[in-house]
Amino acid sequence: MGVDLAAEPKKTAIAVVEWAGSRAVVLQLQLGVTDSEIVDMSVDAAKIGIDCPFGWPDEFVDFIVAHSRGEIAPRELAGSDWRRRLAYRDTDRFVREQVGRWPLSVSTDRLGLTAMHCSELLAAFEADGNVVVDRSGEGRFVEVYPGAALRVWGISVDGYKTELPARASATAHLRAAAPWLDLRDEHVALMSSSDDAFDAVVAAFISRAAAQGSTYGIPEQSRERSAREGWMALPSRPITTLVGP
């Protein structure tokens, strides 16, 4: 299952994909879903990929707590390098090294409200299943980043976030790269009109790669932090390997 999370339900999309041998079938693709609907639809999902940061950078959290107490950062911590440490998590730096592009910063870009929503959604999953969500991606839940995965898979999607014709092209390019994907006409139409629906399908693809063990492992030096900050599952193998014979 893939979830493209937004601050509000109207821009939140979910995709449920069934994998069987050499085929993959989109069973459900829906835009405008609530947290309770997401939890209900996830009952049979082996892996759930959520497109949203699962946490904040450790340094940012420490800074905010200290600042609220009236403490002033030491002068040796000032400057752009220090601010970049506050802006990005270990997983952001790892993805940057692999794909050559920075993910949006959860602490300084337009992700704050969505990340707060994500914490609510993960809490809802925990309450429903009486489990603790592992933010590092071990278990059923994994943080995903469709933009990075698409770059790894070599699928052209330039402009699809802002331009309607580009969304149709992105959908066509994804289908060409994954000819084994069964999509109903209404799913194609929704993906071609909504970047949220498109990203939900890609998020489901990434969750499949994570379930297969076909994503980059967490470096040992980042393992402890990933339990707090979250870790993005980044595919390490071609998209063709998502299906088997």
N, C-alpha and C positions, 0 to 999 in steps of 0.2 A: 504494500500500500504506500502511496505517496501523498503527502499533504503540502500544499503551497500555502503557508500560513500568512495571514495579514492581521492588521490590528483589529479589524472587524469582520464578521462573518461574510458580508457581501462580496469581499475580495478574497475569501478563503476557498480553496478548491481541493478536492480529494479525488484520487484515482485508485481504483482497485483492479489489480492485474493478476490473472491466473496464468501460471507457467506450467506447461505440460509438454515435455519432450522438446520438439523442434518448433513449437508454437507458443505464442503469448497472446492472451485474449484480454482486452480491456472490458471487464465486467461492468464497471460503473465509473462514470466521470461526471462530477457534479460541482457546480460553482454556487457559493452562497451557503456554506454549511456551518453549523454551530458546533461547539465543543462536544456537546452531548451526542450529536449525530456522528461526529468523528469517532468517538469512543465506541458507540454502538456498532459502527461499520467495521471496526477493527478487530472484532471478536475472533475471526478466523485467520487474521493476517499473521504470517510467520515473521515478517519484518516490516517495520513502519518507518519510513523515511520522512523527516519533517524539515522543510526548507526554512530554517530560522536558527539563529544562534541559541544554544542551550545554556549559555552562561556569559559572564563578563570577564575581561582580563583581570588576573589577580592584582596587578599593580593599580588598576583603575579602582577596584573595590577598596584596596587599602588607602588610596588617596582620598576617596570620597568619605570614608569613615574618619580619617584623620582631619580632613577639612571641616567636617561637621562638628568636630570637637574644638575647633578654633586653632588647630595646629597649622603651622606654615611649613611648606616643603623646604628642606635645606637647599641652599643655593647651588650645591653641586648636582642637584637633581633637575635644575632648570634647563630649558633648551629644547630644541626640536627632537633630539634623540629620546629624551625622557618622555616627552609628550607622545611620541610614537609608541613607546612601551605601554602607555596608558590606553592607547587607541586599539592595539591589536593583540589578539591571543596567540598562543603558540601555534594553534591550528591554522590561523590566518597566515602566519609567516611560512608555515610548511606549504600551504597551497600556493602562496606567492612564488616559492622556489620551484614548484612543479609546473605551474601553468603560466608564470610570468605576469600575473595580474593580481592586485590586491582585492580581496573580498571587501564588501562594505564593513565599516567598523561599527560594532554593536554599541560602542560607547560614544562615538562622535558623529556618526551618520544617522540616516533616517530609519533606524531599526529599533529604537528604544521601546516604543509602544508595542511593536510586534513581539519583541523579546519578552516583555512583560506578559503579553498574551500567551506566549509559549510556556512560560513558567506556570500559568494557570492550567493550560492544557495538560502538561506533564503531571501536574498535581491531580487532575481529573483522572488520568490514566492510573495513577498510583492508588487513588481512592477506590476506583472501580475494580482493580485487579489485586489490591492488597500487596503491591510490589513496590520496590524502590527503583526508579528509573536510573540507569547507569548512563551518565552524560557522555562517557567516552565512546559509546556505541556498542558496548557488549550487551547482549540481551536483545530484546525485541525492538528497541527504539534507537534510531541513529539520526544524527544531524547530517543534512545533505546540502549541497550547493550546486544546483543545476548548471549554472554558467560555467563552472570549472569542469564539470563532467563532460559537457558538450565540447569544450576545448580539447579535453583528453581524447574524446571519440572523433574529433575532426569534423564535427557537424556545424555547418555555417548557419548562424542565426542572427547575423548582424541586423540591428534595428528592431528586433521583434518586440522589445519592451515598449516601444513608443510608436511604431508605425504598423497600421493594420495590414497593409500588403506584405510586410516583412513577416508577420505572424503566419500568414498562409504559406509563404516560402519556407519558413522554419519547419512548419508541419510537414511539408512535402519532403524536405531534406531529411527529417527524422524518419519518415516512412521509407525513404529510399535506403537509408542506412540500416533499417530494421524491417526488411520485407516480410519477416516472420510474424509481425505484429498484426493482430486482427482488430480492426477498428470499425465500429458502426458509423454510418454517415453522419449521425448527429454528434458523434464524438469528434470526427474530423472537423465539422463545422464549429464546434465549441473551441477546439484547440486553435483553429484558424482565426477566431475572433477574440479569444481571451488568452493573454500570456500567462495568467494564473492557472488556467486549465492545462495549458501546454507544460508549464513547469511541474504541475502535479504528476503528469505522466512520466516526465524525466525523473522526478523524485522517486517514483515507484521503480524505475529502472535502476537507480542507484541503490535502493534498498535491496533489490535482487542481487546486485554485485556484492553488497555487504554480506548478504546471507550466504553467498557462494565462497566468501573469503577472497574475492577478487578486488579488494581495495588495499591501499597502502596501509601498512601497519603503523602504530604509534611509536615514534622513537622513544627509547627508554627514558631519556631525560625529560620527556614531556608527559609521561604516563601519569604521574601524580597530579599535575596541573589539569590534565584532561578530565579528571573526575569532577573538577569544579567548573572549569571553563567550557567544557564541551569539546568535541573533536569531530571535524567534518569527514565523512566517508568519501574518499576520492578514488574513483575507479583506476585500477592499475593494469587492466587488460582491455582489448578492443570490445566494442559493443556486440560484435558477432558471438562472443563467448557467453553472452547471457542465456542463450538457449543451447540445449544439447541435442544429440541425435535421438 
